[in-house]
Amino acid sequence: MCQKTRFLTNATGRELNLHDSEEVNRILQDLTESSAAFRDLVHAGLKSQFFHIR
């Protein structure tokens, strides 16, 4: 989980905060239900609100 969170931090270019926890948890939940390959993490990150709102 730590590496996945670190990836999202680097991908967004900022530290994740408490307000981001709901979206991070949703992404991590989606990954545990799927194959959880690195490309799945990249796709989930790009589809997340991190890249559509900020």
Buried (B, 14 or more C-beta within 10 A) or exposed (E): EEEBBEBBBEBBEEEBEEEBEEBBEEBBEBBEEEEEEEEBBEBBBEEBEBEEEE
